[in-house]
């Protein structure tokens, strides 16, 4: 992250202002500390790196949740003999 920030000629303070985060959050990110996903997206957006993030995310069209929603549940009706 630090290299991308420097390549954009930004200080930690400027990146923090553009992303809406604290400078200490940017420092922690550059030092390898964990960061929540929303903050990470804000930093990526500020550095024009959202397209790089999209490469890491899987396609949603093959999601098991989406596939399960397409299958309609059916009730089994028992006959009088089966009861």
ROSE-4610 file (N, C-alpha, C; in Angstrom, 1 decimal, always signed):
// ROSE-4610
residu = [X/X/X/X/X/X/X/X/X/X/X/X/X/X/X/X/X/X/X/X/X/X/X/X/X/X/X/X/X/X/X/X/X/X/X/X/X/X/X/X/X/X/X/X/X/X/X/X/X/X/X/X/X/X/X/X/X/X/X/X/X/X/X/X/X/X/X/X/X/X/X/X/X/X/X/X/X/X/X/X/X/X/X/X/X/X/X/X/X/X/X/X/X/X/X/X/X/X/X/X/X/X/X/X/X/X/X/X/X/X/X/X/X/X/X/X/X/X/X/X/X/X/X/X/X/X/X/X/X/X/X/X/X/X/X/X/X/X/X/X/X/X/X/X/X/X/X/X/X/X/X/X/X/X/X/X/X/X/X/X/X/X/X/X/X/X/X/X/X/X/X/X/X/X/X/X/X/X/X/X/X/X/X/X/X/X/X/X/X/X/X/X/X/X/X/X/X/X/X/X/X/X/X/X/X/X/X/X/X/X/X/X/X/X/X/X/X/X/X/X/X/X/X/X/X/X/X/X/X/X/X/X/X/X/X/X/X/X/X/X/X/X/X/X/X/X/X/X/X]
num = [1/1/1/2/2/2/3/3/3/4/4/4/5/5/5/6/6/6/7/7/7/8/8/8/9/9/9/10/10/10/11/11/11/12/12/12/13/13/13/14/14/14/15/15/15/16/16/16/17/17/17/18/18/18/19/19/19/20/20/20/21/21/21/22/22/22/23/23/23/24/24/24/25/25/25/26/26/26/27/27/27/28/28/28/29/29/29/30/30/30/31/31/31/32/32/32/33/33/33/34/34/34/35/35/35/36/36/36/37/37/37/38/38/38/39/39/39/40/40/40/41/41/41/42/42/42/43/43/43/44/44/44/45/45/45/46/46/46/47/47/47/48/48/48/49/49/49/50/50/50/51/51/51/52/52/52/53/53/53/54/54/54/55/55/55/56/56/56/57/57/57/58/58/58/59/59/59/60/60/60/61/61/61/62/62/62/63/63/63/64/64/64/65/65/65/66/66/66/67/67/67/68/68/68/69/69/69/70/70/70/71/71/71/72/72/72/73/73/73/74/74/74/75/75/75/76/76/76/77/77/77/78/78/78/79/79/79/80/80/80/81/81/81/82/82/82/83/83/83]
x = [+0.8/+0.0/+0.9/+1.9/+2.8/+3.4/+3.8/+4.3/+3.3/+2.0/+1.0/+0.7/+0.7/+0.4/+1.5/+2.8/+3.9/+3.9/+3.5/+3.4/+2.4/+1.4/+0.3/+0.7/+2.0/+2.5/+1.6/+1.2/+0.3/+1.0/+0.8/+1.3/+0.2/+0.5/-0.5/-1.6/-1.4/-2.4/-3.3/-2.8/-3.6/-4.5/-3.9/-4.7/-5.8/-5.5/-6.5/-7.6/-7.3/-8.4/-9.2/-8.6/-9.3/-10.2/-9.7/-10.5/-11.4/-11.3/-12.2/-11.8/-10.5/-10.0/-9.0/-8.6/-7.5/-6.2/-5.2/-3.9/-3.3/-3.7/-3.2/-3.7/-4.9/-5.4/-4.5/-4.2/-3.3/-1.9/-1.4/-0.1/-0.2/-1.3/-1.4/-1.5/-2.3/-2.4/-1.0/-0.2/+1.1/+2.0/+1.8/+2.6/+2.1/+1.1/+0.6/-0.5/-1.0/-2.1/-3.4/-4.3/-5.6/-6.4/-7.3/-8.2/-9.5/-10.6/-11.9/-12.1/-13.0/-13.2/-13.6/-14.5/-15.0/-13.9/-13.0/-11.9/-10.9/-10.7/-9.8/-10.4/-11.7/-12.3/-12.1/-12.3/-12.1/-10.7/-9.7/-8.3/-8.1/-8.6/-8.4/-9.1/-10.3/-11.0/-10.1/-9.6/-8.8/-7.5/-7.0/-5.7/-6.1/-7.3/-7.8/-7.4/-7.5/-7.2/-8.4/-9.6/-10.7/-10.7/-10.2/-10.2/-9.3/-8.2/-7.3/-8.1/-8.9/-9.7/-10.7/-11.3/-12.3/-11.7/-10.4/-9.8/-9.8/-9.7/-9.6/-11.0/-12.0/-13.4/-14.0/-14.6/-15.2/-16.4/-16.8/-18.0/-19.2/-20.3/-21.4/-22.4/-22.3/-23.3/-23.3/-22.2/-22.1/-22.2/-22.8/-22.9/-23.9/-23.6/-24.5/-25.8/-25.7/-26.9/-27.9/-27.3/-28.2/-28.8/-28.0/-28.4/-29.5/-29.4/-30.4/-31.7/-31.7/-32.9/-33.7/-33.0/-33.7/-34.5/-34.1/-34.8/-36.0/-37.2/-38.4/-38.7/-39.0/-39.2/-40.6/-40.8/-42.1/-42.4/-43.6/-44.0/-44.4/-44.1/-44.5/-45.8/-46.7/-48.1/-48.2/-48.5/-48.7/-50.1/-50.2/-51.5/-52.0/-53.3/-53.8/-53.1/-52.6/-51.9/-50.6/-49.9/-48.6/-48.6/-49.8/-49.9/-49.9]
y = [-1.2/+0.0/+1.3/+1.2/+2.4/+2.7/+1.7/+2.0/+2.6/+2.2/+2.7/+4.2/+4.4/+5.8/+6.7/+6.3/+7.1/+7.4/+6.3/+6.5/+7.5/+7.7/+8.7/+10.1/+10.1/+11.4/+11.9/+10.9/+11.3/+11.0/+11.8/+11.6/+10.7/+10.1/+9.4/+10.3/+11.5/+12.5/+12.8/+13.0/+13.3/+12.1/+10.9/+9.6/+9.5/+9.8/+9.7/+10.6/+11.8/+12.8/+12.4/+11.8/+11.4/+10.2/+9.3/+8.1/+8.2/+9.3/+9.5/+8.7/+8.3/+7.5/+8.4/+7.9/+8.5/+8.2/+9.1/+8.8/+7.6/+7.4/+6.2/+4.9/+4.9/+3.8/+3.5/+4.5/+4.3/+3.8/+4.4/+3.9/+2.4/+2.0/+0.6/-0.3/+0.1/-0.6/-0.9/+0.2/+0.1/-0.8/-0.9/-1.7/-3.1/-3.5/-4.9/-5.3/-4.3/-4.6/-4.8/-5.6/-5.9/-4.6/-4.6/-3.5/-4.1/-3.5/-4.0/-3.7/-4.5/-4.4/-3.1/-2.4/-1.1/-0.1/-0.1/+0.8/+0.5/-0.8/-1.2/-0.7/-0.8/-0.3/+1.2/+1.9/+3.3/+3.7/+3.0/+3.2/+2.9/+1.7/+1.3/+2.4/+2.8/+3.8/+5.1/+5.6/+6.8/+6.7/+5.5/+5.2/+4.8/+4.8/+4.3/+2.9/+2.0/+0.6/-0.3/+0.2/-0.7/-1.9/-1.6/-2.7/-3.8/-3.5/-4.6/-5.4/-4.8/-5.5/-6.4/-6.0/-6.8/-8.1/-8.1/-9.3/-10.4/-10.0/-10.9/-11.5/-10.8/-11.3/-12.3/-13.3/-14.3/-13.7/-14.3/-14.0/-14.4/-13.6/-13.9/-14.7/-14.9/-15.7/-17.1/-17.7/-19.1/-19.3/-18.3/-18.4/-19.5/-20.3/-21.4/-20.8/-19.6/-19.0/-18.6/-18.1/-17.7/-19.0/-20.0/-21.3/-21.9/-21.8/-22.4/-21.7/-20.4/-19.6/-19.9/-20.4/-20.7/-22.0/-22.9/-24.2/-24.0/-24.3/-24.1/-25.3/-25.1/-26.2/-26.7/-28.0/-28.7/-29.5/-29.5/-30.3/-31.7/-32.7/-34.1/-34.3/-34.8/-35.1/-36.6/-37.0/-38.4/-38.9/-40.0/-40.6/-41.2/-41.6/-42.2/-43.5/-44.2/-45.5/-45.2/-44.1/-43.8/-43.3/-42.8/-42.2/-43.2]
z = [+0.0/+0.0/+0.0/+0.8/+0.9/-0.5/-1.3/-2.6/-3.5/-3.5/-4.3/-3.8/-2.5/-2.0/-2.5/-2.4/-2.8/-4.3/-5.1/-6.5/-6.9/-6.1/-6.3/-5.7/-5.2/-4.6/-3.5/-2.6/-1.5/-0.1/+0.8/+2.2/+2.9/+4.0/+4.8/+5.2/+5.5/+5.9/+4.7/+3.5/+2.4/+2.0/+2.1/+1.8/+2.8/+4.1/+5.1/+4.9/+4.5/+4.2/+3.0/+1.9/+0.7/+1.0/+1.9/+2.2/+3.4/+4.1/+5.2/+6.5/+6.5/+7.6/+8.4/+9.6/+10.4/+9.8/+10.0/+9.5/+10.2/+11.5/+12.2/+11.5/+10.9/+10.2/+9.0/+8.3/+7.1/+7.5/+8.6/+9.1/+9.5/+10.2/+10.6/+9.4/+8.4/+7.2/+6.5/+6.4/+5.8/+6.7/+7.9/+8.8/+8.9/+8.1/+8.1/+9.1/+9.8/+10.7/+10.0/+10.6/+9.9/+9.8/+8.9/+8.6/+8.1/+8.5/+8.1/+6.6/+6.0/+4.6/+4.1/+4.8/+4.4/+4.3/+5.3/+5.3/+4.1/+3.9/+2.8/+1.5/+1.3/+0.0/-0.1/+1.0/+1.0/+0.5/+1.0/+0.7/-0.8/-1.2/-2.6/-3.6/-3.2/-4.0/-4.1/-3.0/-3.0/-3.8/-3.9/-4.7/-6.1/-6.5/-7.9/-8.1/-7.1/-7.2/-7.1/-7.2/-7.1/-8.1/-9.3/-10.3/-9.9/-9.1/-8.6/-7.5/-6.7/-5.7/-6.4/-7.5/-8.2/-8.7/-9.0/-9.5/-8.4/-7.1/-6.0/-5.6/-6.0/-5.6/-6.6/-6.2/-7.1/-7.8/-8.9/-9.6/-8.7/-8.7/-7.8/-8.6/-9.9/-10.6/-10.2/-9.8/-9.4/-7.9/-7.2/-5.8/-5.4/-4.4/-3.9/-3.4/-2.8/-2.2/-3.4/-4.4/-5.6/-6.2/-6.3/-6.9/-6.1/-4.8/-3.9/-3.9/-4.2/-4.3/-5.5/-6.5/-7.8/-7.7/-6.7/-6.6/-5.7/-6.2/-5.5/-4.6/-3.4/-2.4/-2.7/-2.6/-2.8/-1.5/-1.1/+0.0/-0.5/+0.3/+0.0/+0.6/-0.2/+0.3/+0.5/+1.7/+2.1/+1.8/+1.3/+1.0/+2.4/+2.4/+3.7/+4.0/+3.0/+3.3/+4.0/+3.6/+4.2/+5.6/+6.1/+7.4/+8.5]
